[in-house]
Amino acid sequence: MHPSPPPAYANRPPQQPATPPAAMINSSGGSGSYSGGEILPPPSPGAALGFSKSTFTYEELLRATDGFSDANLLGQGGFGYVHRGVLPTGKEIAVKQLKVGSGQGEREFQAEVEIISRVHHKHLVSLVGYCISGGKRLLVYEFVPNNTLEFHLHGKGRPTMEWPTRLKIALGAAKGLAYLHEDCHPKIIHRDIKASNILLDFKFEAKVADFGLAKFTSDNNTHVSTRVMGTFGYLAPEYASSGKLTEKSDVFSYGVMLLELITGRRPVDTTQTFMDDSLVDWARPLLMRALEDGNYDSLVDPRLAKDFNPNEIARMIACAAACVRHSARRRPRMSQVVRALEGDVSLEDLNEGVRPGHSRYFGSYSSSDYDSGQYNEDMKKFRKMAFTNNNDYTSSQYSAPTSEYGQIPSASSSEGQQTQEIETRTTTKKGGHSGYSSGYSGAS
């Protein structure tokens, strides 16, 4: 049973909301044509979002959601509850009510308002507004009606997602990420890319959601050092092991999501033994083989019954292989991935920066680089941290399906994608400092 707001709030005068943050200044750089983003001047937050105001009183949201009724509950999770609502204009919204008294919830609230109110792109979920009322923190999003990629790809009893739909979702998510990484200054690293954070409309257009862990990073910084947070199975190995975060961490997570679309498998297969559960590790040799001989049978989701375009599947496989390279700096930029998926360039474009004589996909590099041996050792250690006292994967961290809309009451699947935190102490070299970067994120 979900707690209802006390009646006293209905009669309490609304607290004046905080001043909205300044609008994001966008780049006019070359990747805009690949991200599909509009290069906008810096308008006021309300104008940037296309609404006359970007703040709500608690009473307005109470009315919009019928008192946060169970009938309007979309989901729940560690952060709180998400309810569907309808504004007086008839516009549908999703209202995320964060748990009161949670330091992490407060930081994630600030991160989302700071970041989502500054960006605008057809493949990013839009923030309609927010509410600060006493200790209450609520975020108001556009309502995206068709659930998540996780629900449609992995949900029990769901029809098989057809190949053109999978490609469409992959391309939309790639364009959204390319916009964050290459069209925004400072660039934005999402930090929690996964299937349950890709919302879908009825045309299966993808919208990247949940910016509670996102970070700004200066274009001059090679990386930021931060507390490790994310979802096991999607975390880039260098980020999981050291806390060094770059946009290439998002690229790795996106590559894992591509593997899900290609194979129909989850990032972590709980039916396998402890060290054989990783989709990335299972797929590596199959990706290489498929790219060498053009035989995709052992890799592609059998539910597709070979009903796919061979050229398109080859492009997606090549993109996935490049995105999950051990070495972060050898992973492609998201604008390169967009071009490759669209068939606008040769797949060799994905190999920019890979030296002749080295594997284009998974081979070891020089001792100064991040090789497969180091990757395996780091992932062993991270598994132990992620699953301490939880070798059967059944703790509350992984027991329920979650998404940007939280835990799905109808239980779309037996396993969830729960964001978790693993703290690692990191050191920045060359005159840097030891510890965590403060950044702008909710998880610094």
C-alpha positions in Angstrom: 0.0 0.0 0.0 1.4 3.4 -1.0 1.3 6.3 1.5 -1.1 9.1 0.6 -0.1 12.7 1.3 -1.5 14.1 4.6 -4.6 16.3 4.1 -2.8 19.2 5.8 -0.8 19.8 2.6 -4.0 20.7 0.7 -4.5 23.8 2.9 -0.9 24.8 3.3 0.2 27.8 1.2 2.7 26.7 -1.5 6.4 27.5 -0.9 8.0 29.7 -3.4 9.9 27.5 -5.8 13.6 27.9 -6.4 14.9 29.9 -9.3 15.2 27.6 -12.3 18.8 27.1 -13.6 20.1 28.9 -16.7 19.6 27.4 -20.1 22.2 25.2 -21.7 24.3 26.8 -24.3 24.5 24.4 -27.3 27.3 23.9 -29.7 27.0 24.6 -33.4 29.6 21.9 -34.0 29.6 19.3 -36.7 28.0 16.5 -34.9 24.6 18.2 -34.8 23.6 16.7 -38.1 24.2 13.3 -36.7 22.5 13.7 -33.3 19.5 15.2 -34.9 19.5 17.9 -32.3 18.4 21.5 -32.8 21.1 24.0 -32.1 19.3 26.5 -30.0 20.1 29.9 -28.5 20.0 30.0 -24.7 16.3 30.9 -24.0 14.7 31.0 -20.6 14.1 27.5 -19.1 10.3 27.8 -19.6 10.7 28.8 -23.2 13.3 26.2 -23.9 10.8 23.6 -22.7 8.0 25.0 -24.7 5.8 25.7 -21.6 4.7 29.0 -20.1 6.1 27.9 -16.7 8.5 25.3 -15.4 7.5 25.2 -11.7 4.4 23.7 -10.1 2.8 23.9 -6.7 2.3 20.7 -4.8 -1.5 21.3 -5.0 -1.4 21.5 -8.8 0.3 18.1 -8.9 -2.0 16.7 -6.3 -5.0 17.6 -8.5 -3.3 16.4 -11.7 -2.7 12.9 -10.3 -6.0 12.6 -8.4 -4.2 12.8 -5.1 -1.3 10.5 -6.2 -3.9 7.7 -6.4 -2.9 4.0 -6.8 -4.9 4.0 -10.1 -2.3 6.5 -11.5 0.8 4.7 -10.2 3.2 4.1 -13.0 6.0 2.6 -10.9 8.1 2.8 -7.8 11.7 2.3 -6.8 14.3 3.3 -4.3 13.8 6.9 -5.3 10.1 7.1 -4.6 7.0 6.9 -6.8 6.0 7.9 -10.3 2.4 8.7 -11.1 0.6 9.6 -14.3 -1.1 13.0 -14.3 -3.2 15.3 -16.5 -2.7 19.0 -16.5 -5.7 21.4 -16.9 -4.7 21.8 -20.6 -5.2 18.1 -21.1 -1.4 17.4 -21.4 -0.4 14.1 -19.9 2.6 14.1 -17.5 4.6 11.7 -15.4 5.3 12.9 -11.8 8.3 11.5 -10.0 7.9 12.1 -6.2 11.3 11.6 -4.6 11.6 10.1 -1.1 11.8 12.7 1.6 15.0 12.8 3.6 17.2 11.0 1.2 20.5 12.8 0.5 20.9 10.9 -2.7 17.4 11.8 -3.7 18.1 15.5 -3.1 21.3 15.3 -5.2 19.5 13.4 -8.0 16.7 16.0 -8.0 19.2 18.8 -8.4 21.1 17.0 -11.1 18.0 16.3 -13.1 16.6 19.9 -12.9 20.1 21.3 -13.6 20.6 19.1 -16.7 17.3 18.2 -18.3 16.0 21.8 -18.1 19.0 22.8 -20.2 18.7 20.3 -23.1 16.2 19.8 -25.8 16.2 16.9 -28.3 13.6 14.6 -29.7 15.4 11.6 -28.4 15.7 12.9 -24.8 12.8 12.8 -22.3 11.6 16.4 -21.7 11.3 17.9 -18.2 8.0 19.8 -18.0 8.8 21.3 -14.6 9.4 20.6 -11.0 8.1 21.3 -7.5 9.8 22.2 -4.3 7.4 22.4 -1.4 8.9 22.1 2.1 10.8 18.9 2.1 9.0 17.5 -0.9 10.8 17.2 -4.3 8.9 16.4 -7.4 10.0 16.2 -11.1 7.4 16.5 -13.9 8.2 14.9 -17.2 6.4 14.5 -20.5 4.4 11.3 -20.4 6.0 8.7 -22.7 3.2 6.2 -23.2 4.7 2.9 -24.4 6.9 1.8 -21.5 10.6 0.9 -21.9 12.9 -1.0 -24.1 13.4 -3.5 -21.3 9.7 -4.1 -21.1 9.3 -4.8 -24.8 12.5 -6.8 -25.3 12.6 -8.8 -22.1 9.1 -8.8 -20.7 7.4 -12.1 -20.2 4.7 -12.7 -22.8 5.7 -9.8 -25.0 5.6 -10.3 -28.8 9.0 -10.5 -30.5 10.4 -7.1 -31.3 10.9 -6.9 -35.1 14.2 -6.1 -36.5 13.3 -2.6 -38.0 12.0 -1.6 -34.6 15.2 -2.7 -32.9 17.3 -0.6 -35.4 15.0 2.4 -35.0 15.4 2.3 -31.2 19.2 1.9 -31.5 19.5 4.8 -33.8 17.3 7.1 -31.7 19.2 6.4 -28.5 22.5 6.9 -30.4 21.3 10.3 -31.6 20.3 11.4 -28.1 23.7 10.4 -26.7 25.5 12.1 -29.6 23.7 15.3 -28.7 24.7 15.1 -25.0 28.3 14.3 -25.8 29.0 16.4 -28.8 26.4 19.2 -29.1 26.3 20.3 -25.5 29.0 22.5 -23.9 29.9 21.5 -21.3 29.3 17.9 -22.5 27.0 15.7 -20.5 27.8 12.1 -19.5 24.6 10.2 -18.7 26.2 7.5 -16.6 23.2 5.1 -16.5 22.5 4.1 -20.0 20.4 0.8 -20.0 17.3 -0.7 -21.6 15.1 0.4 -18.7 16.1 4.0 -19.2 15.0 4.1 -22.8 11.4 5.1 -23.0 9.3 4.5 -26.1 6.3 6.2 -27.7 3.7 4.4 -29.7 5.8 4.8 -32.8 8.7 3.2 -30.9 10.8 6.3 -31.1 13.4 6.1 -28.3 13.8 8.7 -25.6 16.8 8.6 -23.2 15.5 9.1 -19.7 16.7 9.4 -16.1 19.4 12.0 -15.7 19.7 11.7 -11.9 23.3 10.4 -12.2 24.4 12.5 -15.1 27.5 14.8 -15.0 28.7 17.8 -16.7 32.3 17.7 -17.8 34.5 20.4 -19.2 35.7 19.8 -22.8 39.3 20.4 -21.4 39.0 17.5 -18.9 40.1 14.0 -20.2 38.0 12.5 -17.4 36.4 13.2 -14.0 36.9 11.1 -11.0 33.7 10.2 -9.2 31.9 7.7 -7.0 31.0 4.7 -9.1 27.3 4.4 -9.7 25.4 2.6 -12.3 23.9 -0.8 -13.2 26.0 -3.9 -13.2 26.3 -5.4 -16.6 26.4 -2.0 -18.3 29.3 -0.4 -16.5 32.4 0.3 -18.5 35.3 -1.7 -16.9 37.7 1.3 -16.4 34.9 3.3 -14.7 33.8 0.4 -12.5 37.4 -0.3 -11.4 38.8 3.2 -11.0 35.9 5.8 -11.0 37.4 7.5 -14.1 34.4 8.7 -16.0 34.4 9.9 -19.7 31.8 10.0 -22.4 33.3 6.7 -23.5 31.8 5.1 -20.4 28.4 5.9 -21.9 29.5 4.4 -25.2 30.3 1.1 -23.5 26.9 1.0 -21.8 25.3 1.8 -25.2 27.3 -1.1 -26.7 25.8 -3.5 -24.1 22.4 -2.2 -25.1 23.1 -2.9 -28.7 24.1 -6.5 -27.7 20.7 -6.8 -26.1 19.0 -5.7 -29.2 21.1 -8.1 -31.4 20.9 -11.2 -29.1 17.7 -10.7 -27.1 19.7 -11.6 -24.0 20.0 -9.6 -20.8 23.3 -8.0 -19.7 23.6 -10.4 -16.9 22.2 -13.9 -17.4 21.3 -15.2 -13.9 20.9 -18.8 -15.2 24.7 -18.9 -15.7 27.5 -19.5 -13.2 29.1 -16.5 -11.4 31.8 -15.8 -13.9 29.9 -16.9 -17.1 27.0 -14.5 -16.6 28.2 -11.5 -18.6 26.6 -10.8 -22.0 29.7 -8.9 -23.1 32.1 -11.7 -22.3 29.8 -14.3 -23.9 29.4 -12.2 -27.1 33.0 -11.1 -27.7 34.2 -14.2 -29.6 30.8 -14.5 -31.5 31.0 -10.9 -32.6 34.4 -11.4 -34.1 33.4 -14.6 -35.8 30.3 -13.0 -37.2 32.2 -10.0 -38.6 34.8 -12.3 -40.2 32.6 -14.9 -41.8 29.2 -13.1 -42.1 27.4 -15.9 -40.2 25.2 -14.4 -37.6 23.2 -17.5 -36.5 25.1 -18.0 -33.2 24.7 -14.3 -32.2 21.4 -13.0 -33.4 18.2 -13.4 -31.3 16.6 -16.7 -32.5 13.2 -15.2 -32.1 13.8 -13.1 -35.2 13.8 -16.3 -37.2 16.5 -14.8 -39.5 14.0 -12.1 -40.5 16.5 -9.2 -40.7 18.4 -7.2 -43.2 22.0 -8.7 -43.4 23.6 -5.3 -44.1 21.8 -3.6 -41.2 22.7 -6.4 -38.8 26.3 -6.3 -39.8 26.4 -2.6 -39.1 24.9 -3.0 -35.7 27.2 -5.9 -34.8 30.2 -3.8 -35.9 29.0 -0.9 -33.8 28.4 -3.1 -30.7 31.9 -4.7 -31.1 33.5 -1.2 -31.3 31.5 0.2 -28.4 32.5 -2.5 -25.9 36.3 -2.4 -26.7 38.4 -2.9 -23.6 40.2 0.4 -24.3 38.0 3.5 -23.7 39.9 5.7 -26.1 39.5 3.2 -28.9 35.7 3.2 -28.6 34.0 5.3 -31.3 32.2 8.6 -30.7 28.5 8.4 -30.7 28.3 10.5 -33.9 30.4 7.8 -35.6 28.0 5.2 -34.4 25.0 7.1 -35.8 26.7 7.4 -39.2 27.6 3.7 -39.2 24.0 2.6 -38.2 22.6 4.8 -40.9 25.0 3.3 -43.5 26.4 6.7 -44.4 30.0 5.6 -43.9 32.2 2.5 -44.2 32.4 0.5 -41.1 36.2 1.3 -41.1 35.2 4.7 -39.7 34.6 2.9 -36.4 38.3 1.9 -36.4 39.6 5.4 -36.2 42.6 5.4 -33.8 43.1 1.6 -33.9 46.7 1.0 -35.0 47.5 -1.3 -37.9 48.3 -4.8 -36.7 46.0 -4.6 -33.7 42.6 -6.2 -33.5 39.8 -3.8 -34.5 37.7 -5.2 -31.8 39.1 -7.0 -28.7 42.8 -7.6 -29.1 45.3 -6.6 -26.5 47.3 -3.4 -26.9 50.5 -2.1 -25.4 51.1 -2.5 -21.7 50.2 1.2 -21.2 46.7 0.5 -22.5 43.7 -1.2 -21.0 44.0 -4.8 -22.2 41.8 -7.9 -21.9 43.8 -9.3 -19.0 43.3 -6.2 -16.9 39.7 -6.1 -17.9 39.1 -9.6 -16.7 40.8 -8.9 -13.3 38.9 -5.7 -12.8 35.6 -7.3 -13.6 36.3 -10.1 -11.2 36.9 -7.6 -8.4 33.8 -5.6 -9.4 31.6 -8.7 -9.4 32.7 -9.3 -5.8 31.8 -5.8 -4.8 28.5 -5.8 -6.7 27.4 -9.1 -5.4 28.8 -9.3 -1.9 26.6 -11.7 0.0 24.5 -12.0 -3.1 25.9 -14.7 -5.2 22.5 -15.9 -6.2 21.5 -12.4 -7.5 18.4 -12.3 -5.3 18.9 -9.4 -3.1 16.6 -6.4 -3.1 19.0 -4.6 -5.4 18.1 -6.9 -8.3 14.8 -8.4 -7.3 12.3 -6.2 -9.2 12.1 -4.7 -12.7 12.8 -1.0 -12.6 12.9 1.9 -15.1 12.8 5.6 -15.3 9.2 5.1 -14.2 10.4 2.9 -11.4 9.3 -0.6 -10.5 6.7 -1.8 -13.0 3.7 -3.0 -10.9 2.7 -5.4 -13.7 6.1 -7.1 -13.5 7.3 -6.9 -17.1 10.0 -9.4 -16.4 11.5 -11.5 -13.6 14.6 -9.5 -13.4 15.3 -5.8 -13.1 17.9 -3.3 -13.9 18.5 -1.6 -10.6 21.0 1.2 -10.4 23.4 0.8 -7.5 26.4 2.5 -6.0 29.9 1.0 -5.6 32.3 3.4 -3.9 35.9 3.3 -5.1 38.6 5.7 -4.1 40.3 7.2 -7.2 43.4 9.2 -7.8 43.9 11.7 -10.6 47.4 11.7 -12.0 49.6 14.6 -13.1 49.0 17.0 -10.3 45.5 15.9 -9.7 44.0 15.1 -6.3 42.8 12.0 -4.6 39.1 11.7 -3.9 35.8 12.5 -5.6 35.0 15.3 -8.0 32.2 17.5 -6.8 30.8 18.1 -10.3 27.1 18.9 -10.7 25.8 15.4 -10.4 23.5 13.8 -7.9 26.1 11.3 -7.2 29.3 13.1 -6.7 
